[in-house]
Amino acid sequence: MLAPLAILEHLEARLAEAVAELPLTTTSGLQSVLLALPRAPAAAPQLAGRQFQFRHAQRGELHAGYGEAAAWQAAGPERLSSLSTALASPQWRRTDPDATGFDAFAMLGFAAADAPAQPLAPGPGGDTAVPLPNALLWVPEIGLVCQDHAAALVFSTPLPAAPEQLLARWRHLLRDLVPALYEPSPGPRPTARLQRTGEEPDATGWRRLVRDALAQIAAGPVAKVVLSRRLMVRGPREFDVARLLDALGCLFPSCQTVSLRRNGHSFVAATPERLLGLRAGRLQVDAIAGTAGRGESVAEDARLRAGLLGCEKNLREHRFVIDAVRTALADCCAGFRVPATPQVLALSNAQHLWSPIDARPRSGCSLFDLAARLHPTPATNGQPRAEAQAWLRDTEPFPRGWYTGAAGILRPNGDGELWVLLRCAQVSGAEAELFAGAGIVAGSDPDAEWSETEAKLAAMLSALRYA
Ligand SMILES: C=C(O[C@@H]1C=C(C(=O)O)C=C[C@H]1O)C(=O)O
């Protein structure tokens, strides 16, 4: 097995050869170089500075990005279409001298609600006071991609670029990253007791909000709203995001773990829900809504599962999502396919009704268009969309930020995957702010919905105790 130092020397030599071949005098666009990593790392390390990470344990998939080769921020109702223009015209060239078969990638993500419109702002840099801007497209300076046991590094730069400076920069980044890639994983910490330091709304406020929502639903036209809570906790030590991601990967191997770090804050999620996956002309959307707990015994668990599959209220809540996805895609997709009955997606803290939806987008319909049409689905917002959104804007006691927004990986050919940001927390030092919500429809019981949000919060709370 190659030692980290030998891997570093090998990569530095390959990088010098690759840079010498690049058309760096080209006056615009992006250039990426892919190099094979001789040994796949077990995880992506946390380094100083801006970084993101998407890891799916069950799929054996990892994408991480460090630094910014290019970044664009947008806000307003046209935020996604304005970000789409950023990558549309200047070319994104890639060379893959090691024939890794991987491709370059960017991170695309956005908050739940669009903020007041601003002109498209090119990076790097951006506002250093806010953890995350309203919508962000981010090409990392070094990307790490692993699939099963193969791995590659992706170096990216805006063009034109000066070869000596570029090589010096990339070497410097490589020297930080490569040793960290192969460091043995740190030993476990003693599990920590977390202190709940605040919440919004509290249990009484929640009951009142659910009753208001039910009154609104009875008056119409709103038929569903998804109410949310935030919970503030403090740990006895600074949370270690690498350990947090490891714990989430172990507890929720079928979920996508996400970490976005900018300006000293980390936004971390372990989400079961895909807003969309677009690959080779096929679109996949997860409709996930309708929730039950897990039972400790096999019999109790089966009883809860059967109850979920037979519950009229949960099936209605679920149906809203399927119908809204169908409507959102009606004039841009063909071949809409949805299973006749939902399946159950079982996680360690909850089980959900789940319908994997398939469709074929018409040509010219990009991932940005599809995301703008689909977001927010009634799984996290309500139905009808505009009325539910307006009611929540006036009623919810705190801004959601990126909770119930979406984030994921985008490839230069336009394929990619976006995940709904659920089961998440904003982590800064020893403090964490957690979010969870539940869909309210006619017949919802405030206390049962509170318990549902407690079970959803438990996902991140249990992982934070190990971090
Ligand atoms: C809003 C959340 O979850 C959403 C709401 C669900 C429900 O109401 O049954 C289920 C899954 C998610 O679509 C959350 O986890 O915070």
The ligand as a Tripos MOL2 file, in Angstrom:
@<TRIPOS>MOLECULE
LIG
   16    16     1     0     0
SMALL
NO_CHARGES

@<TRIPOS>ATOM
      1 C1        -40.2110   18.6520    7.4220 C.2       1 LIG1
      2 C2        -39.5680   17.5190    7.6650 C.2       1 LIG1
      3 O1        -39.8420   16.3380    7.0620 O.3       1 LIG1
      4 C3        -40.7720   16.2470    5.9900 C.3       1 LIG1
      5 C4        -42.1240   15.9930    6.4680 C.2       1 LIG1
      6 C5        -42.6010   14.7050    6.6260 C.2       1 LIG1
      7 C6        -43.9700   14.4590    7.2310 C.2       1 LIG1
      8 O2        -44.6290   15.4260    7.6020 O.co2     1 LIG1
      9 O3        -44.3720   13.2980    7.3490 O.co2     1 LIG1
     10 C7        -41.8190   13.6220    6.2280 C.2       1 LIG1
     11 C8        -40.6560   13.7930    5.5880 C.2       1 LIG1
     12 C9        -40.2310   15.1300    5.1020 C.3       1 LIG1
     13 O4        -40.7000   15.3510    3.8240 O.3       1 LIG1
     14 C10       -38.4060   17.4650    8.6030 C.2       1 LIG1
     15 O5        -37.7790   16.4050    8.7070 O.co2     1 LIG1
     16 O6        -38.0960   18.4870    9.2160 O.co2     1 LIG1
@<TRIPOS>BOND
     1     1     2 2
     2     2     3 1
     3     2    14 1
     4     3     4 1
     5     4     5 1
     6     4    12 1
     7     5     6 2
     8     6     7 1
     9     6    10 1
    10     7     8 2
    11     7     9 1
    12    10    11 2
    13    11    12 1
    14    12    13 1
    15    14    15 2
    16    14    16 1
@<TRIPOS>SUBSTRUCTURE
     1 LIG1         1 GROUP 0 **** ****
